[in-house]
């Protein structure tokens, strides 16, 4: 989908359409007052104080009808420049506009406003020439928004919309929105019983249901097994830490605003863990290490907590508690390139097996002018950035450099993945760190007997498992590959009275072979149960009747197919087990 803000013509069109919306609202609700109506990536919105009135989704058609009526009149949109005093007088009955005008820069003596017919609004512009250009629009939704984004202020009504030059562009965009709606992991997660949220538990605190925990567990086992083969050592650390731990690491100074408030217990201060590196630093420091021990790859599926604002929360894509597929690799300076290459190789291997093809690499570097955000050590930064750059060049990996996007302790590699719908997300990261090992006074004994500080690579392949599940549900529309599907096989007897015993026999055989199977023994019609099996996106559905009993076979359909295949029981089990072993999508 297009980013409206980045397209000059669409930005102007949508900005103008926000004024068209406000004019229509003023006609229908004369007491309405307006805060701001900016252009956003998805189109535009306007925040409105409706007084004693309310607007719901049911009112949208009437508002659109009034907007079309105004647009048909074809009035010109005229810019006026007035003084600050004139503006204060013009909008004297509107406290929202008075607030905007009062907060303008003292040097801003000339203020612009735009008039279209009987409606004038404060605005910098620019706008289109006439309201006649605003024919191809659609109001998308109604929401609430606090004035100035402050929960202590009044709740305003926010109406979202979109506008294009042609009806074809609008229709295409609306189809994309519908596709995005069908792919939304929040809808799929609910439909498939993956996770739930409840305000009584807390916003942004997901609870994984039995189906979701199966998916979670399979992903956790998948990445852990890959790490074990590559020499990672898995640990478990507490999701809480002493505030002094984070002061030592430097996170307290840089990230405390994103942490949950500290807790005071028995003269100690604790905080919910926002990241795992300080714990892993302590584990490394628990023993004496020789250069022969390095690299040491410490890994953990670790639960972290960060206080995200309620407005930024989104399903399990953005939450307040999440599990990172985290690792910290402690190595010598000479091992950095090979270890960094090993991380990139692992990322590419996982992406290939998971069918992730649309991605790009970003090398995030510091902003040398920023003396506050970044650890001050020019030699360290130059060395670290050049190392990562050299490895990416050697691997012949295409990447872009992003100045000012590094972590405070070192440069990092981010893998930006483009989902089927929506904006890019960061899945995998790898960060080079000379800073934290020094802060924790970590050492290893080198060949000559001297003590040296190791270098650390922070890396996460899945990023957080929560975000990865959200991404993968949307990418597959919930049609998960066989190895990830909560239910892999659904057995439906054609007739409960005659075919249930045989179905139970097949059920037991599949269970014995560690295949996740369900038996639908409800007294419902066959067609109903088949449709429900498809709705639940179960990869394989067995239909067992008289012929299957007679021939000692099974007949199955794959999700999304109307073709039925009949094979022996042994062949079916063999096909399923082979598919699970190879992590293939279908048998």
KOLFITOR-694020 format. One record per atom (N, C-alpha, C): x, y, z. Coordinates in pm, whole numbers, plus 50000, padded with zeros to 5 digits. Layout:
<rs>
XYZ
...
</rs>
This chain:
<rs>
500844988050000
500005000050000
500875012550000
500375022849935
501135035249923
501225042450056
502375048750078
502535057650192
502095071550146
500915075750191
500315088250142
501215100250170
501885100250285
502715111750324
503905113650231
504375102750169
505565103550086
505265107549941
503985108049905
503575111749770
503025126049776
503695135449709
503325149649720
501885152249677
501485146249565
500125148449515
499085142449609
499325129949652
498365123449742
498325130249878
499455135349922
499485142450049
498615155050042
498745162449933
497945174649916
496455171249904
496165160549832
494785156249812
494145152349945
494865144650024
494315139950151
494215151150253
495175160450250
495085171950341
493835180150310
493555181850184
492365189350142
491095181850180
491145168550169
489955160550200
489645160950350
490665162750432
490425164350575
489575176850600
489845187450524
489045199650536
487625197350483
487495189350378
486175186050324
485365178650431
486005169450501
485345162250610
484895172050718
485795181050757
485455190650863
484275199550822
484245203750695
483145212050646
481815204450653
481845191750612
480625183550617
480165181650761
481115179250851
480765177650993
480125190451047
480675201951006
480145214851053
478705216751004
478415212050882
477045212950830
476095204150912
476555192050945
475685182351013
475655184251164
476755189351217
476865191351363
477405205451386
476555215551381
476985229651386
477825233451509
477655226051619
478395229351741
479805223451743
480165215851640
481455208951638
482615218751637
483695215051705
484935222651703
486065213051666
487115218551604
488125209951542
489515212451599
490225201551623
491595202251673
492555201951554
493025190351511
493945189651397
493485178851299
493855180751172
493485171151068
494665168250976
495665160951025
496885158850947
496785147450846
497745147450754
497945136150664
498825126050736
498455113250727
499245102350785
499535092250675
500355082350705
500735072450604
499525066150538
498465063750616
497295056550565
496235065750505
496455079050503
495465088250448
495395101050530
494285103050601
494145115050685
493205111850800
493195120650899
492165120051003
491895134151050
490785135951121
490485148651186
489975145751326
490515153051426
490065151751564
489025162451591
487865158251643
486705167151652
486075166451790
485705178051843
484905178851965
483465180951921
482625170951943
481235171451896
480275176552003
480805181252115
479935186052220
479115174652279
477805176152275
476915165852331
476565155052229
477045156352107
476745146552002
477795135551999
477455124851934
478395113751911
478295109251766
479375103551717
479405097951582
479895083551593
479205074551524
479615060451519
479795056451374
480175043851353
480375038751216
479075039951134
477925038951202
476625039651131
476375053551071
477075063751124
476865077451075
477745080750955
478695072050921
479635075050813
478945077450679
477955069050637
477315071550507
476715085650495
476105090650601
475505104050596
476575114750583
477695112750652
478785122550642
479385122150501
479585110350446
480125109050309
479175115550208
477885113950229
476885119950138
477015135150137
477205140950257
477355155550266
478675160050202
479735152150219
481015155250157
480895155150004
480195145349949
480015144549803
479215156549752
478225160649830
477405172349793
478275184849786
479155186749885
480035198449887
481015197749769
481575185849745
482535184149637
481905187349502
480645183449484
479945185549356
479765200349326
479655208649432
479495223149413
480725229349347
481895223149369
483125227449301
483705240549348
483465244449471
483995257149521
485535257149519
486105269049492
487555270449494
488045270449639
489265265449658
489895265649790
490895277149789
490625287249871
491375299749864
492225301549990
493495304949969
494415307250080
494365321950121
494345324650252
494395338150306
495555338950405
496205350350410
497235352750511
496765363950602
496755360950731
496275370650828
497285371750942
497145382251022
498045384151136
497605375051251
498485373851348
498165365451464
496955371151539
496895384251551
495765390451620
494465387851545
494535388751409
493335386051329
492895371551344
493885362451351
493565348351367
492895345751502
493435352051608
492855350451740
491425355551744
491155366351670
489785371751664
488875362851581
489395357751468
488595349351377
488125336451446
489015330851529
488695317951593
488465319451743
487985331151783
487845334051926
486895324651999
485955318551925
484995309351989
485445294851984
486635292451936
487135278751922
488395276952007
488275271052126
489425269952217
490565261552159
490225252352069
491265243652011
492145251551914
491515259851831
492295268051738
493065278951814
492445284351917
493115294651998
494385288652060
494285276252104
495455269552162
496555268152058
496195264051936
497185262651829
497845276051797
497025286351783
497545299651747
498455305051858
498055303151982
498815308352096
500185301852107
500285289252063
501545281952075
502445283551953
502025291651855
502865293751737
504095302051773
505125300151694
506385307351716
506145322351715
506815329351806
506645343951815
507025350951685
507945344851609
508365351051482
507345348451371
506375339551398
505385336151295
504265346451299
504525357851236
503565369051242
502435367551141
502715360151031
501705357950928
501185343650941
499865342250951
499225329150965
498325326750844
498375314450793
497565311450676
496325303550714
495255306050641
494035298150656
493445296150516
492575286250505
491995282650375
490485282950385
489865288650282
488405289850277
487865282250156
486805274450178
486095267650070
484605269350096
483965278150020
482555280950042
482325287150178
481495280550260
481125286150391
482035281250504
483175275350469
484035269550572
485455274950561
485995279550675
487385284350681
488105276850792
489315272450760
490085265050860
491515270050864
492075269850983
493465273551005
494345262550945
495325265950860
496155255550797
497345261650725
498475254350727
499645258750652
499555254550505
498725244250478
498605239550340
499775230650300
499975228550170
499165233550059
497925224950034
497025230149949
495795223149916
495595222649765
494635214549722
494275214249581
493495226949549
493205229149419
492585241849379
491095242749413
490365231549393
488925231949418
488465219049487
487325219849554
486785208049621
486315197749519
486185201949392
485745192649288
486755181449267
488025183849304
489055173649289
488945162649395
488075165149494
487975155949608
486765146749593
486695139549482
485535130949455
485735116549501
486975111949499
487235097649518
487815095249658
486925095449755
487335093949894
486525083049962
486975079050079
486255069450161
486625071950307
485605073350393
485845074050537
485995059750588
487045057250666
487415043550699
486965038950837
487095047650935
486705043251070
486585055251163
485935052751276
485765062751381
486445057451507
487225065851572
487925061751694
487925073251792
488445070651911
488605081152011
490065085252022
490305097752055
491685102552072
491675114052173
492565113252272
492645124052370
493245136452307
492735147852348
493295160552301
494765161052339
495615163852240
497075164552254
497695151152296
496905140452283
497435127252318
497615124952466
496995133452549
497145132652694
495855127152755
495965115852826
494785109152882
494075117752988
494755128353034
494125137253132
493175147153063
493305148152931
492495157752855
491215151252804
490385159552741
489105154952689
489295145152574
488375135352567
488385125952456
487685132252336
488375132452221
487805137752098
487435126052006
486625128951906
486265118951805
487235120251688
487875109351653
488825109251541
488215101351425
488105107851310
487565101251190
488685099951088
488915087751042
489955084750944
489355083850804
490145087850704
489695086650566
490865085550470
490525083950343
491535082750236
490965089050110
491845094850027
491385101449904
492395098949792
491865096549670
492715094349553
492195102749436
493005103249332
492625110749213
491555103549131
491615090249127
490705082649041
489945072149122
488745068449073
487985057949142
488715044549138
489505042349032
490235029649021
491295028549132
491995039749157
493005039649263
492355037349399
491205043649422
490495042049548
490045027549566
489455021749461
488985007949469
490124998249494
491245000549427
492414991949446
492904992849590
492915004949645
493375006849783
492425000049881
491125001249857
490144995049947
490264979849944
490594974449826
490804959949816
492044955749897
493074964149891
494284961349969
493974961950119
493134971350159
492744972250300
491984959950343
491114954950255
490354942850287
491284930850300
492284930150209
493284919450216
494044920350348
494414932650387
495124934550513
494254930350631
492974933150623
492044929350730
491974914250744
491934907250630
491864892650634
493164886550685
494274893550662
495574888550706
495944893150848
495184901850906
495514907551038
495664896151140
496834895351202
497074884251296
496144884751416
495584896351444
494654897251556
493364889751525
492904890951401
491714883351358
492014868451349
493144865151283
493514851151266
493784844651401
494484852051488
494794846851621
493544843351700
492494851351684
491224848751752
490514836951686
490454837051552
489744826451480
490344812651506
491664812051515
492344799151530
492684795851675
492264804251768
492524801451909
494004801751943
494754811651890
496184812451914
496494819452047
495854830752070
496114838252194
494884846352231
494894851752351
493814860652395
494424872152476
493654882852486
494004894152572
492794897152661
493044902752777
491934907152863
492434918652949
491624929252956
492034941153033
492234937953180
491544927653229
491704924053370
493104918653397
493714912653296
495114908353305
496034920253280
495684928453179
496474940353148
496674941953000
496644954252952
496864957152810
498284952952770
498374946852653
499684943152600
500294931052666
499464923152738
499954911152807
499234898952751
499764893052644
499074881952577
499124869052658
498074861052642
498034847652699
497854837852584
498784828552570
498744819052460
497874807152497
496874804652412
495944793652432
496604780552386
495974769052411
496614756352373
497124755852229
496334760752133
496804760751994
498024769751977
497984781352040
499104790652028
500364785452094
500194778452205
501374773352274
502054762352192
501264754752116
501864744652026
502754751551923
502214762151861
503004769651762
504254775251828
504084781351944
505204787052020
506264776352046
505814764952099
506744754452139
507514748852019
506824747451906
507484742451785
508564752151738
508264765051741
509244775051699
510424775451796
510134774351925
511204774552024
512124762452006
511534750651986
512344738551965
513154739451836
512524745151734
513164746551603
514444754851614
514344766551674
515514775351679
516534770351781
516054764251891
516994759051990
517844747751930
517194738851853
517944727751791
518994732951694
518664743451620
519634749251528
520814755151604
520514761651716
521574767551797
522464756751860
521844745951907
522624735151967
523634729351867
523184727851742
524084722551639
525234732051611
525054744851643
526094754851618
526884758451744
526724750351848
527564752051966
527074762252067
525794765852063
525264775152163
525004767852295
525154774952406
524894769752539
523674776852595
522624769152625
521374775352668
521324776952820
520784788352862
520694791653004
519284796453035
519014798653163
517754804653205
518054814753314
517554826853296
517804837553393
516484843953434
516424850853549
515164856353599
514704868653521
513384870253507
512844881853434
512774894453519
513684895753615
513714907153705
515184909053744
515554921153777
516934923653815
517054935753906
518124936253981
518414947654067
518694959853979
518204971254020
518424983553944
519914985953922
520744982254019
522194984254005
522754976653886
522144965453852
522574957653734
522464966153609
521354973353597
521104981353477
521844994753481
522194999153600
523055010953610
524475007453565
524914995453603
526234990853561
526304989453409
525254983753350
525244981553205
525054994453126
524475004653190
524175017153120
522755017953070
522015006853081
520625006953032
519745016153114
520055017653242
519215026253328
519215040553276
520355045353232
520435059053181
519765060453045
519865049952963
519385051052824
517965046052804
517475036752890
516195030152862
515205030352978
515505037153088
514635035953204
513205040953176
513055050253081
511715055153047
510875044452979
511535034352921
510805023352856
510625011452950
511135012553073
510985001653170
509745003753255
509254992953314
508224994253416
508855000653540
508065007353623
508625014253740
509355004453833
510375009553899
511145001153990
510324997654114
510664986254174
509984981354294
510994981054409
510594985554525
511474985654641
511074974554736
511994965154761
511754953854849
512964951954939
512764952255072
513824949855169
515094957955137
514894970855117
515994980255093
516734977854961
516134970054872
516694968254738
515684973354636
516214977654521
515354982454412
515464972754295
514294968354247
514254958754136
513444964654021
513674959253903
512904963253785
512674951053699
511514950753632
511264940053536
512264941353421
512814930253380
513914930253283
513454934853144
514064945253089
513724949552953
514594942852846
515754937552885
516644930452793
517514920752874
518214911752805
518864900552873
520384901652884
520974911252812
522434911752808
523084913152945
522554921353039
523244922253168
523304908753241
522224900953235
522224887753298
523284878753236
523384879153103
524344870453035
525784874953060
525964887953080
527294892753118
527704886853253
526744886153345
527034880653477
527354865753469
526664858553380
526944844253364
528364842153311
528754850153211
530124848953160
531134851953273
530854862153351
531784866353456
531824857053575
530964846753575
530914837353686
532094827653688
532864827253578
533954817553568
535184824253507
536324817753521
537554822353456
537634815853319
537934823753217
537954818553080
539324820653017
539704810752938
540924811652858
540534814952714
541484819552636
541244822152494
540804809252425
541204797652481
540814784852422
539304782252436
538674788552538
537234786552561
536384794252460
536944804552403
536164813452316
536114808252172
535004810452103
533824818152147
532914810252240
532274817352330
531234811752416
529904817852372
529004809352329
527714814152274
526604810952374
526194820852452
525134819152552
523804822652487
522814813852501
521514816052437
520384813852536
519264820752510
518104819552600
516854824252528
515764816752547
514444821852510
513964829152635
514094842352636
513984849952760
512814859652757
512064859752867
510914868952877
511374882652926
510994892852851
511324906652884
510064915052894
510174926452960
509034935352979
509444949752948
508664956352864
508904970452835
507574977852839
507604989852891
506364997352903
506095005052773
505384998552683
504945005152560
503665013052590
503525024652529
502295032452548
501115024552491
499955026652551
498775018852509
498455021152361
498735033152312
498425036052171
499305028652073
500475023952118
501395017052027
501205001952030
500394996752122
500194982352133
499424977052013
499814965251965
499114959251850
499214944051858
498134937651905
498094923151911
499314917651983
499974907751919
501234902551973
502434907651893
502174917051802
503274923151728
504004933251814
503244940451894
503844950251986
503144948952120
503884944252220
503304940752348
504154946352462
503704943852584
504464948452701
505284937352765
505034925052725
505884913952766
506054904752646
507274900452622
507584892652503
508794883852530
508984873852445
510124864752461
511094866452345
512324869952377
513344871352274
514074858152251
514334855452124
515224844352087
516634850252090
517164851052213
518334859552236
519614851452251
520734857652215
522034851352237
523104862152249
524134859052328
525304867752339
526544859252318
527284862752215
528474855352177
529704862852226
530454856652316
531664862552371
532854856952293
533634865752231
534714861052144
535904870752148
536984866552086
538154875252073
537954884551955
538764894851947
538684904351836
538884897251703
539784887351702
540084880051578
538914871151535
538024867751627
536904858751595
535644866151553
535654879551562
534434887151536
533894884451395
534764884951295
534284883551157
533664869951134
534314859151182
533764845751158
532464843751236
532374849251359
531154847751438
530004855951377
530324867951331
529294876151266
528804869351139
529724863551064
529334856150943
528454844350980
528784837351091
527974826051135
526554830051169
526394841851228
525054846851261
524274849751134
524914856451037
524244859550911
523864846650839
524754836650841
524454823750779
523234817250843
523144817850976
522014811951048
520714819051011
520764832351004
519574840050965
519104835950826
520034835150732
519674831650595
519134817350586
519694808250666
519234794350667
517794793450717
517514800550827
516164800650883
515174806850785
515554818050725
514654824750630
514314815750513
515314808350464
515084799350351
514094788450390
514284782450506
513414771550550
512004776350583
511894788750630
510584794150667
509904801050549
510574801250433
509974807250313
509924822350317
510854828650390
510914843350398
511854848350289
511294855150190
512084859150073
512244874250057
511294881750109
511274896250086
511884903450206
513204905350204
513884911750316
515104919350265
515634928050351
516854935450317
517634938150446
518924941050430
519814943350544
520064958250563
520054962250690
520404975950727
521554975550827
522614982850798
523734984150891
523554997250966
523224996251093
522925008151174
524185013251242
524525025851215
525755032051266
525405043551360
526395048151434
526155059351525
526155072551448
525595082551511
525705096351465
526845102751545
527955105751480
529135110851550
528865124051622
527825131251577
527515144151638
526715142651767
526135130851789
525305128451906
526205124352023
526435133352115
527345130852227
526605125652351
525285123952338
524475119552452
524065104952439
523545101252322
522995087752304
524065076952308
525245079852250
526215069152226
527395069352322
527835057452360
529055055752438
530215062652365
530935071252435
531965079452370
533315072352365
533605066652249
534895060052225
535075059052074
535655069352014
535765069951867
536495058051809
537585053951875
538375042751823
537535029851821
536785027551930
535935015751938
534885015751828
534215027051809
533155028051709
533705025851569
534785032151535
535365030651401
535745016151374
536345009851474
536764995851459
535544986751441
534534988651525
533354980151522
532584981751390
532384994051348
531624996551225
532354990951104
533664992651098
534434987450985
534424972250980
534404965751096
534364951051100
533064945751038
531944951151082
530664946451029
530524949550881
530964961250842
530924965150701
531744955550616
532934951750665
533814942850591
533184928950572
532564923750678
531924910450668
530804910750565
529964920950569
528854921850473
529384923050331
530464930550313
531084931650180
531644918250135
532304910950227
532874897850193
531774887950155
530624888750224
529504879750195
528734883950070
529124895750016
528434901149899
526924902849925
526614907450046
525234910050086
524904924650060
523814927249993
523374941049971
522864946850103
523264958950134
522804965350257
522834980350241
522104987150328
522145001750332
522625005850470
523305017150478
523805022150606
522825032650661
522525031450791
521585040450857
522305047650970
522605060350949
523315068351049
522365071751165
522845069951287
522075073651405
521105063051453
521165050751395
520235040151433
520895029351517
522175030851551
522885020651629
522395020451773
522665009251843
522445008651987
523485017552055
523265021152180
524185030552246
525585024652263
525675011152261
526965004752287
527664999452163
527035000452045
527724995251927
526844994751803
527454993051685
526694992151560
525924979051552
524924978551465
524124966351456
523654963951314
523354951451288
522754947351162
521294944151189
520394950451117
518954947451126
518514941350994
517674931051003
517064925350883
515634930050878
515334938250778
514004943850759
513214934850665
512094929750715
511274920450637
510014927750591
509684926050462
508464932150407
507344921850409
506344923950495
505234914450502
504364915350377
503424906050367
502494906050253
501684918950249
501354924350366
500674937350375
501324945350487
501244958550476
501764967050583
503214970850564
503724978050663
505074983350657
506104972750696
507364975550663
508464966750701
508534965150852
509004953450895
509264951251036
510684945651051
511274948051167
512594942351196
512394928751262
512924918151199
512854904851259
514164901451329
515244901051254
516524896451309
517464908151332
518284906851437
519294917051464
520594910551509
521704917551484
523004913351535
523804925951566
524214927451692
524864939751737
526264936851791
527204944851752
528584943251797
528834952551915
529464947252021
529554954852145
530944953452209
531674964652214
532924965452288
532704971652426
531494977052447
531224985452562
530824977652687
529784969252679
529284962252797
530314953052863
531104945352784
532104936952850
533064945052937
533394957152892
534274965752972
533554970753096
532264974353082
531514979353197
531414968853307
531324955953266
531224945153364
532594939053398
533644945153345
535014940853373
535214926053340
534704921853223
534834907953181
536214905753119
536794894053146
538144891153099
538264876853048
539304874552970
539754861052939
541284861352940
541884849852966
543344849052970
543854845652831
544674854552774
545174852652637
546394843452634
546884840752514
548014831552495
549224835352577
549474848352590
550674852952661
550444854452812
549274850052859
548974850853002
548354863953045
548254873452952
547644886352987
546124885152986
545464894253060
543994894353065
543454904452965
542534899852884
541944908652782
540414908452793
539804918952741
538344920152744
537764913952617
536774904952630
536174899152510
535274909052438
534974906052315
533994913452237
532684905452243
531554912252237
530264905352245
529434908452121
528824897952067
527804899451963
526444896552025
525554906352022
524164904252065
523404900051940
522654889051944
521904885351825
520584878751859
519584881051773
518284874551783
517834871351641
517584858651614
517214854551478
515724856751454
514874851951544
513434854351534
513064868151586
514014875151648
513664887351721
512924882751845
511664886751857
510814880851962
509934870351897
509704859351969
508844848751915
507434854151895
506994863051983
505654868851970
505494875951836
506454884851805
506364892351680
506484883151559
507314872751573
507474863551461
506174856051434
505474851751540
504194844951520
503194854351452
503164866951497
502264876751434
502574878051285
503864879751254
504284880951114
503904868451035
504154856751090
503964844351014
502474841250995
501644844551093
500204842851075
499684851450961
500204863750953
499754872750846
500304868350711
501534863650710
502164859450585
501464847250527
501024838050614
500404825550567
498884826050571
498314837150617
496874838350642
496394827650740
497284823250827
496924813050924
497014798850870
497354797650741
497524784450679
498954779650709
499164775050830
500504771450876
500974758450813
502294757250791
502814744550739
502534733250839
502574721050789
502184709450868
502894708851002
504204711851004
504984710251128
504604720351234
504024731751192
503644742251287
502164741851325
501344735151245
499894735351267
499534729251401
498694735951481
498284730351611
497634716551597
496704715351502
496144702351466
496634698951326
497344687851312
497904684151182
496944675851099
496174667451166
495234658551097
493894658751170
492834660351094
491474659651149
490764647651088
490254638751170
489584626751123
488084628651130
487404626351016
485954627551010
485364614250963
484644607051049
483934595151004
482734599150917
482534592150807
481404595450720
480094593550795
480024582850874
478824579950952
479274575551092
478824582951192
479254580151329
478884565951372
477714561451333
477224548451378
478044536951323
478514538151195
479174526851130
480704528151120
481214540351124
482634542251089
483474547751204
482894549151323
483614555051435
484724546051488
484474533251497
485494524051551
486764524351465
486604524051333
487774524551244
488494537951259
487714548651272
488294562051289
489104562751418
488604556551525
489344556251651
490654548551636
490624537751558
491834529851534
492894538451465
492484545851361
493424554551289
493924565651381
493034571151462
493394581651558
494504576651650
494334564651705
495344559051797
496674556851727
496644552351603
497874550051527
498644563051505
497904573751470
498554586651446
499124592351576
498384590851685
498884595551814
500174588251851
500224575051827
501414567151858
502624571851778
502384577851662
503464582651576
503714597651595
503254603051709
503504617051747
502964626951644
501834623651586
501164632751494
499994639151569
499884652451562
498824659451634
497504657551559
496594650151619
495384645951549
494154648151636
493034651251571
491744652251638
490744643251567
489794638251643
488714630051589
487414637551608
486774640851497
485494648051503
484364637751510
483974634351631
482934624251649
481574630351683
481404643151648
480104649551671
479064644151573
477834644251616
476744639351532
476244650651443
477144655251354
476814665951259
476964660651117
476424668051021
476514663750881
477964664350833
478294655250741
479654654450688
480094667650626
479214673850546
479564686450479
479874697450577
479124698150686
479354708250789
480724706550852
481044694050884
482324691350950
483504693650855
483304690950726
484354693550628
484624708450615
483534716350610
483704730850599
484394736450722
484034731350838
484654736150962
486144732750967
486504721050914
487914717050909
488704726750822
488084731450713
488724741350625
488804754950695
487734758650763
487714771450834
488824772050939
489064760751005
490104759951107
491494757951047
491564757250914
492824756550839
493704744750883
493044733350904
493764721150939
494384715450812
495694712950811
496374709050687
495824696450621
495464686250700
495034673550643
493734668950710
492754665650627
491484660550677
491264646550622
491084636750712
490794622950671
489294620750668
488794615050559
487384611450547
487324596250542
486784590350646
486824575750659
485414569950653
485224560950552
483924554750535
484054539850505
483054534550437
482984520150412
484154515150328
484504522250223
485604517850134
486934517450208
487194527450293
488444527950367
488544516150466
487414512850530
487394501450622
487674488450547
487014486950432
487154474550353
488574472650303
489234483850256
490574482850196
491694485850295
491324488750420
492324492450521
493184504250473
492504514850428
493164526750374
492644539250444
493194550850405
492644563750447
492514572650323
491504581050324
491334591050218
491484604850282
492294613350217
492554626450279
492464637750178
492174649550232
492214661950154
493154671650222
493924678850140
494774689350193
493974702250204
494394710750295
493694723550313
493654731150181
492484736550147
492334744550027
492084736549901
492054723249911
491874714849793
490554707249803
489974704349687
488764695949683
489094681849634
490384679349604
490814666149559
491004656749679
490574644349662
490724634249766
491714623649721
492674620449806
493694610349775
493534598649872
493564586449819
493434574449901
494754566649900
495274563550018
496524556150031
496394546450148
497374537450159
497394528450274
497704536350401
497374530550514
497634537350641
499124539650658
499924529350629
501374530650645
501954541350556
501454542150433
501954552350339
501604566350387
500394568050440
499984581150490
500874585450606
501084576450702
501924579750817
503344582950771
503864575150676
505214577450624
505324591150558
504304595050478
504304608050411
504284619550512
503454617950615
503344628450716
504664630050791
505254618950834
506494619550911
507644625150828
507674621950700
508714627450612
508564642550598
507314646950583
507034661350571
507414668750699
507114662850813
507454669150940
508964669950960
509654659550919
511104659350934
511774670050849
511284671850726
511894681350633
511344695450646
510374697250737
509734710450757
509094715450627
508504706250550
507834710150427
506424714750459
505824721750362
504474726750384
503424715950367
503534707750263
502504697850232
503134684150212
502294673750224
502814660250206
502874656550057
</rs>
